[in-house]
Amino acid sequence: MGRPILVPSAGPNATYYHAANDVCWYILHGRIQAWFARSDGSDRRDVILEGGDFVYIPSGAIHVIANASATEEASLIFCYIGVGNTGDAKTVWVDKGTD
């Protein structure tokens, strides 16, 4: 479990997925631009998430986030399902740069 805070204009995180677990997010506040895709990059979906949104991300789904606002911070809580810590998630890095 963790709580990242995205500063205003925060660019996208690295492109990755977890091979060993599902993930849940609860958006606490702000607006988060996210995209999701299958592990091969197909079926990409772009969304804007806002405070109060709940997201379920199945194992193997690529997920990338960025702050959608240039002036307001955003925050979410995440929880890994079925593993005890981030090291057990078997994270696969697709692209360590920005989107």
N, C-alpha and C positions, 0 to 999 in steps of 0.2 A: 504494500500500500504506500502511496506517496501523494504529495500535493505540490505539483509544479505551479509556479507563478510566471506568467508570460508578460514581460514588460511591453509597453506600447511599441508597436512596429516590430516586435520580435519576429524574425524570419522563421521559415520552416525548420523543423528538426530533421535529422538524418532520416533517410527512407529505410524502414526495417519492418520485420514481423517477428512474432514469437512462434517457434515451432512446437513448443511443449505446453502452451497454456492459452486460455481465453483471457480477455481483459474486459473490465467494466470501467466506464468513466461516469462521473457525475460532475456536471459543469456548475461551479459555485457562483461565478459572476463573470461578466464581460462577454465578449463575442470571440469565438475561436473559429478560424477557417481550418477545415480538415478535409483530407481526402483519404479514401479507402479503396483498396483494390485486392484482387487475388494475388497470391505470392508470385505469379508470373507477370504481374502488372496489368492484366486484363480486367475488364469490367470496372474501370475507375469511376468512383462517385465523389463529387465535390459537394460539400455542405458547409453551412454556417451554423455553428452551435451556440446557444445562449444559456445564461444562468437558468438552472432548473432542468436542463436536458440530461437525459440518461442515455448512454451509448454502450452497446454490447459488441465486442470485437472478437470474432472467433479465431482460434488458433490458425496461423497461416495467412491471415489477412494483413496486408500492408496498411499502416496507418501513419499519417503525417499531420502535424498541427503547426499552426502559426497564429499569432494574435491578429485578429481582423481589424483592430483599431490602432490608429496612430497616436491616440491620446489617452486611452484607458487601459489599465492592466486587466488581465483575465486569469482565472485560476480554475483548476479542476482537481478532483480526487480520483486516483486510479487504484484499482485492485486487481492483482493477478489471481486467477482462479486455478486451483489444482497444483500450484507449486509453492514452496515455502519462502522463496526469495528470488530476486532478479537474476541471480546466477543460474538458477534452475530453469529459467524461461527458454533457454536455447535460442537467444535472439540471433536472427540472421540479418546482417547488414546488406542491403541492396545497393545503397549509395550513401556514403558518409558525408557528402556535400549537401548543399541546399537544393531544394526542388526548383 
